[in-house]
Amino acid sequence: MLKLIKWLVIIAVLAGTAVAGWYYFSVRENSPNILLLGADEVEKNSRHSDTIMAAVIDVRAVKITLFSIPRDTLVNYGGRDMKINTIYASVFIKSGHAAAADEVRKEVERLTGLSVPYYFLVDYGAVEEMVDLFGGIKLDIKKKMHYSDVAGGLYIDFKPGLQKLDGKAAVKYLRFRSDPMADIGRIERQQKFVAAFLDKAKSRLTPEKIPRVYSILRRNLKTNVPVETVLRLYGIFKNYRLSDTRMLTLPGQPVSINGVSYWKTDARETRTALRRQKQLKEE
């Protein structure tokens, strides 16, 4: 309890005013953009980053844009063409979570031209626990979702319509890919889920739940973001309306190379999309 009180005091001091936080980012830190990675263990000792998003944070305008990166995005890494989520899986085996997340972060910077100094790596187990902690979430499922993967231990069967999902069902919703839109359809569901979850969390987060949230994140979250940065961002965005968050997807098109499906990005369209969000200056 004393530890919780200590953290609440720190929050009050460091995140007390948006002006102090804005000044810090203007003078000390130019870009607090954060890479969001959702990881899952499909096979023993193997990790896959199925969710890749860049949270583009504008502290001056107090705006956030979630920029989704398809997991099948074609990149050239180490002299080889591969899908971007393969970077995480291959580096994780050799060097662990932190190195894997950092390599994906660097690749996202190269793809987008953004400065993305930070990352949050969240295990899907945290998603399951957090959804249950806040009492589930309601999502309007547009069409039947049926998929079975015996090897991966995954069975999905959702009917169309408004449904309340518990933690396990929410993870299944996020992992589903078996539809004509493939990865792009999955991204649309991820963005829809994030918006619904954040709204629910904001309305249901009480002081009594803070220790539980802290425990879940401590076990399932890996990040390189300093605590002071998190608290200063909280000071700026504590009154932010989550409905104002903008959702973008990395521009491109599906291609097949040697029988393998990729998402090939369009660099010009990417920069145009980011300029529209006032994140990059005109050249």
C-alpha positions as semicolon CSV with decimal commas, in nm:
position;residue;x (nm);y (nm);z (nm)
1;M;0,000;0,000;0,000
2;L;0,286;0,238;0,083
3;K;0,436;0,168;-0,258
4;L;0,106;0,259;-0,426
5;I;0,085;0,583;-0,227
6;K;0,441;0,667;-0,332
7;W;0,350;0,620;-0,700
8;L;0,038;0,832;-0,665
9;V;0,246;1,114;-0,514
10;I;0,496;1,091;-0,801
11;I;0,211;1,105;-1,052
12;A;0,068;1,412;-0,884
13;V;0,403;1,591;-0,890
14;L;0,527;1,499;-1,239
15;A;0,194;1,489;-1,420
16;G;0,021;1,773;-1,239
17;T;0,015;2,020;-1,526
18;A;0,001;1,979;-1,901
19;V;0,210;2,297;-1,939
20;A;0,507;2,143;-1,756
21;G;0,485;1,830;-1,969
22;W;0,457;2,025;-2,293
23;Y;0,762;2,235;-2,199
24;Y;0,965;1,921;-2,126
25;F;0,891;1,764;-2,466
26;S;0,949;2,093;-2,647
27;V;1,289;2,152;-2,487
28;R;1,427;1,812;-2,389
29;E;1,262;1,553;-2,610
30;N;1,146;1,613;-2,968
31;S;0,949;1,298;-3,039
32;P;0,777;1,076;-2,782
33;N;0,633;0,845;-3,051
34;I;0,590;0,486;-2,933
35;L;0,589;0,153;-3,118
36;L;0,314;-0,076;-2,988
37;L;0,378;-0,448;-3,030
38;G;0,135;-0,727;-2,944
39;A;0,321;-1,058;-2,911
40;D;0,194;-1,412;-2,887
41;E;0,357;-1,750;-2,832
42;V;0,224;-1,970;-3,113
43;E;0,490;-2,238;-3,064
44;K;0,705;-2,314;-2,760
45;N;1,001;-2,075;-2,737
46;S;0,878;-1,886;-3,046
47;R;0,726;-1,539;-3,038
48;H;0,538;-1,353;-3,310
49;S;0,448;-0,981;-3,322
50;D;0,097;-1,004;-3,465
51;T;0,009;-0,644;-3,380
52;I;0,238;-0,360;-3,491
53;M;0,127;0,002;-3,444
54;A;0,309;0,332;-3,413
55;A;0,146;0,574;-3,168
56;V;0,230;0,911;-3,326
57;I;0,203;1,163;-3,043
58;D;0,161;1,536;-3,100
59;V;0,213;1,699;-2,761
60;R;0,156;2,052;-2,894
61;A;-0,185;1,976;-3,045
62;V;-0,262;1,705;-2,785
63;K;-0,343;1,453;-3,057
64;I;-0,264;1,086;-3,108
65;T;-0,259;0,894;-3,436
66;L;-0,239;0,513;-3,435
67;F;-0,048;0,411;-3,747
68;S;-0,094;0,038;-3,814
69;I;0,182;-0,160;-3,986
70;P;0,059;-0,482;-4,152
71;R;0,251;-0,782;-4,017
72;D;0,306;-0,898;-4,378
73;T;0,479;-0,571;-4,476
74;L;0,770;-0,640;-4,711
75;V;1,106;-0,521;-4,576
76;N;1,468;-0,585;-4,663
77;Y;1,641;-0,684;-4,342
78;G;1,997;-0,813;-4,325
79;G;2,007;-0,824;-4,705
80;R;1,700;-1,048;-4,730
81;D;1,339;-0,976;-4,821
82;M;1,100;-1,079;-4,543
83;K;0,781;-0,987;-4,360
84;I;0,829;-0,732;-4,086
85;N;0,693;-0,962;-3,816
86;T;0,962;-1,217;-3,909
87;I;1,222;-0,971;-3,776
88;Y;1,079;-0,998;-3,427
89;A;1,054;-1,378;-3,438
90;S;1,408;-1,431;-3,568
91;V;1,579;-1,179;-3,337
92;F;1,385;-1,302;-3,034
93;I;1,526;-1,654;-3,071
94;K;1,884;-1,521;-3,063
95;S;1,866;-1,217;-2,837
96;G;1,533;-1,199;-2,653
97;H;1,244;-0,954;-2,627
98;A;1,425;-0,621;-2,593
99;A;1,654;-0,670;-2,891
100;A;1,368;-0,802;-3,106
101;A;1,140;-0,509;-3,022
102;D;1,420;-0,261;-3,087
103;E;1,494;-0,406;-3,432
104;V;1,128;-0,379;-3,531
105;R;1,128;-0,021;-3,398
106;K;1,423;0,070;-3,621
107;E;1,253;-0,087;-3,924
108;V;0,933;0,111;-3,859
109;E;1,143;0,428;-3,854
110;R;1,292;0,336;-4,193
111;L;0,950;0,255;-4,339
112;T;0,774;0,569;-4,221
113;G;1,045;0,834;-4,187
114;L;0,919;0,898;-3,834
115;S;1,130;0,916;-3,523
116;V;1,002;0,634;-3,299
117;P;1,237;0,619;-2,999
118;Y;1,021;0,405;-2,773
119;Y;0,837;0,074;-2,770
120;F;0,573;-0,101;-2,562
121;L;0,574;-0,478;-2,602
122;V;0,258;-0,640;-2,463
123;D;0,187;-1,010;-2,439
124;Y;-0,163;-1,113;-2,544
125;G;-0,200;-1,255;-2,195
126;A;-0,215;-0,897;-2,068
127;V;-0,494;-0,818;-2,314
128;E;-0,695;-1,111;-2,181
129;E;-0,648;-1,010;-1,817
130;M;-0,715;-0,640;-1,876
131;V;-1,035;-0,702;-2,072
132;D;-1,164;-0,924;-1,789
133;L;-1,057;-0,668;-1,526
134;F;-1,272;-0,400;-1,692
135;G;-1,570;-0,630;-1,735
136;G;-1,534;-0,725;-2,103
137;I;-1,592;-0,513;-2,411
138;K;-1,877;-0,484;-2,660
139;L;-1,795;-0,512;-3,030
140;D;-2,018;-0,519;-3,336
141;I;-1,897;-0,819;-3,537
142;K;-1,979;-0,751;-3,901
143;K;-1,962;-1,105;-4,038
144;K;-1,922;-1,466;-3,934
145;M;-1,572;-1,545;-3,807
146;H;-1,481;-1,912;-3,812
147;Y;-1,130;-2,054;-3,794
148;S;-0,967;-2,364;-3,649
149;D;-0,595;-2,425;-3,596
150;V;-0,535;-2,752;-3,413
151;A;-0,155;-2,711;-3,401
152;G;-0,183;-2,359;-3,261
153;G;-0,464;-2,451;-3,022
154;L;-0,689;-2,183;-3,169
155;Y;-1,062;-2,225;-3,235
156;I;-1,267;-1,920;-3,335
157;D;-1,640;-1,912;-3,399
158;F;-1,818;-1,574;-3,381
159;K;-2,162;-1,497;-3,521
160;P;-2,243;-1,152;-3,667
161;G;-2,390;-0,888;-3,438
162;L;-2,318;-0,688;-3,123
163;Q;-2,145;-0,909;-2,869
164;K;-1,979;-0,872;-2,531
165;L;-1,638;-1,039;-2,533
166;D;-1,444;-1,159;-2,232
167;G;-1,065;-1,170;-2,232
168;K;-1,021;-1,503;-2,410
169;A;-1,275;-1,413;-2,678
170;A;-1,112;-1,072;-2,730
171;V;-0,774;-1,235;-2,802
172;K;-0,939;-1,469;-3,053
173;Y;-1,101;-1,169;-3,220
174;L;-0,760;-1,003;-3,253
175;R;-0,587;-1,313;-3,389
176;F;-0,845;-1,397;-3,658
177;R;-0,713;-1,362;-4,015
178;S;-0,923;-1,604;-4,219
179;D;-1,111;-1,358;-4,440
180;P;-1,069;-1,219;-4,795
181;M;-0,905;-0,899;-4,665
182;A;-0,635;-1,099;-4,481
183;D;-0,401;-0,872;-4,283
184;I;-0,586;-0,550;-4,370
185;G;-0,908;-0,695;-4,230
186;R;-0,721;-0,790;-3,917
187;I;-0,586;-0,437;-3,878
188;E;-0,938;-0,294;-3,903
189;R;-1,043;-0,525;-3,620
190;Q;-0,737;-0,432;-3,413
191;Q;-0,812;-0,062;-3,450
192;K;-1,176;-0,120;-3,362
193;F;-1,075;-0,319;-3,055
194;V;-0,823;-0,059;-2,937
195;A;-1,083;0,219;-2,956
196;A;-1,343;0,011;-2,767
197;F;-1,095;-0,108;-2,505
198;L;-0,952;0,237;-2,431
199;D;-1,300;0,383;-2,390
200;K;-1,394;0,103;-2,150
201;A;-1,069;0,127;-1,955
202;K;-1,099;0,503;-1,917
203;S;-1,453;0,473;-1,780
204;R;-1,377;0,180;-1,549
205;L;-1,031;0,266;-1,415
206;T;-1,065;0,342;-1,043
207;P;-0,802;0,385;-0,770
208;E;-0,894;0,036;-0,645
209;K;-0,801;-0,115;-0,982
210;I;-0,463;0,058;-1,013
211;P;-0,267;-0,209;-0,818
212;R;-0,419;-0,483;-1,035
213;V;-0,339;-0,294;-1,357
214;Y;0,016;-0,238;-1,231
215;S;0,054;-0,611;-1,156
216;I;-0,072;-0,716;-1,501
217;L;0,155;-0,472;-1,683
218;R;0,456;-0,559;-1,471
219;R;0,423;-0,925;-1,572
220;N;0,331;-0,873;-1,937
221;L;0,477;-0,541;-2,050
222;K;0,830;-0,472;-2,168
223;T;0,929;-0,118;-2,260
224;N;1,216;0,125;-2,292
225;V;1,002;0,428;-2,201
226;P;1,129;0,604;-1,886
227;V;0,872;0,632;-1,608
228;E;0,913;1,010;-1,610
229;T;0,817;1,023;-1,979
230;V;0,504;0,816;-1,917
231;L;0,397;1,042;-1,633
232;R;0,460;1,360;-1,831
233;L;0,257;1,223;-2,121
234;Y;-0,018;1,141;-1,875
235;G;-0,013;1,502;-1,755
236;I;-0,066;1,624;-2,110
237;F;-0,324;1,368;-2,220
238;K;-0,518;1,301;-1,898
239;N;-0,822;1,490;-2,035
240;Y;-0,777;1,366;-2,391
241;R;-1,089;1,227;-2,557
242;L;-1,006;0,880;-2,689
243;S;-1,266;0,922;-2,961
244;D;-1,035;1,187;-3,113
245;T;-0,762;0,930;-3,182
246;R;-0,698;0,899;-3,556
247;M;-0,646;0,559;-3,717
248;L;-0,424;0,508;-4,021
249;T;-0,283;0,205;-4,200
250;L;0,053;0,199;-4,377
251;P;-0,034;0,268;-4,745
252;G;0,050;-0,005;-4,996
253;Q;-0,091;-0,301;-5,183
254;P;-0,082;-0,682;-5,161
255;V;0,177;-0,856;-5,380
256;S;0,296;-1,213;-5,428
257;I;0,669;-1,286;-5,456
258;N;0,779;-1,644;-5,519
259;G;0,442;-1,764;-5,395
260;V;0,460;-1,565;-5,071
261;S;0,206;-1,289;-4,995
262;Y;0,338;-0,951;-4,880
263;W;0,213;-0,598;-4,821
264;K;0,428;-0,370;-5,039
265;T;0,437;-0,017;-4,905
266;D;0,409;0,306;-5,102
267;A;0,668;0,549;-4,964
268;R;0,515;0,855;-5,129
269;E;0,166;0,780;-5,002
270;T;0,307;0,709;-4,656
271;R;0,471;1,048;-4,633
272;T;0,160;1,218;-4,774
273;A;-0,058;1,049;-4,512
274;L;0,175;1,158;-4,233
275;R;0,195;1,515;-4,360
276;R;-0,183;1,531;-4,348
277;Q;-0,152;1,452;-3,979
278;K;0,113;1,727;-3,946
279;Q;0,375;1,478;-3,833
280;L;0,632;1,541;-4,108
281;K;0,736;1,872;-4,258
282;E;0,718;1,936;-4,630
283;E;1,046;1,869;-4,807
